[in-house]
Amino acid sequence: MAQKSEIEWTDATWNPMTGCTKVGPGCDNCYAERFAERWRGVDGHPYSQGFDLRLWPDRLEQPARWKRPRMIFVNSMSDLFHKEIPRDFIDRVFDAMERADWHVYQVLTKRSSLMRNYVAKRYAGRPVPTHIWLGVSVEDAAHTSRICHLQDINSPARFISFEPLLGPIGMVDLEGIAWAIVGGESGPRARPMRSVWATQIRDICQRDGVAFFFKQWGGARPKSGGRLLDGEEWNGFPWAIVPRSILEQLGA
C-alpha cells in the first residue's frame, strides 16, 4: 500500500514494484533490503519474497484514489529503472502518474542512463510533465556521471539525492538542477559522513542556484546526529518548479 512517509522531503511513498539489486557502494547497507529481508518466508506478508524483485499491478491506481495533492516518492523500496522491469510496466507507471496529475511524483534512480533513454523516447520533442520530478542518487565522485545523464533530460524538475554521502563529490556543475538533498548513512553499519563533503555541496548549490536540503548526519538511527549543518537547518525546496495548479491546491 501507499504509506505516509517519515522521509523529511516527501509526504508519501508509492511502490508499484518492490525489490532491487546492488549497483554501487551506496547500496551496500540498503535500508530497504534490510527491512524487506526481515519478512522473507512469512506467508501472506508483502515481503514474503524478501527483496527479490516483484511487480504489483494492483497498486498502479493507488495515486488516483488519493484526492488530496501530495508529494509522492515513487519506489522507496525499489528502482523504477531496474533492468529487469519490463518497459511496458514502466509505461504503466508513467501512465498512472500522468492520469493522477494533481500529485507531484519524485522518481529517484541509480540507473541514470536507463532513465535518460526511457524519457527521451517517451517524451520525444517535448519536456517531461512538470509534476513528474526525476532524480538520481550520487554517493561519491566516482558516480557523478549520473548527474550528467540527469542534465540530458528535458525537464526543469531535476533533483539529486546525495545520500548516503560516502565521499567528496568534487567541484561538479549543477547547472539545470532544481534541488539537492544531502544525508549521511544510517543503520547498524553506517559509514560516517564528513562535514566538508556536505558543505562543499551546499556551497556549489549556492553558486549554481540550487535549492539545498540537509536531511541528516545519520548514525545508528536516522536522527542520531541531528540535522544541523554549521549550526543551521537547511530546508531548501524548489517551490518554483511546483506546478501552479498543485500549489493552489496545497495552499502554498
Secondary structure by P-SEA (a helix, b strand, c coil): cccccccccccbbbbcbbbbbbccccccccaaaaaaacccccccccccccccccccccccccccccccccccccccccccccccccaaaaaaaaaaaaaaccbbbbbbbcaaaaaaaaaaaaaccccccccbbbbbbbcccccaaaaaaaaaccccbbbbbcccccccccccccccccbbbbbbbbccbbbbbbaaaaaaaaaaaaaabbbbbbcccccccccccccccccccccccccccccaaaaaaacc
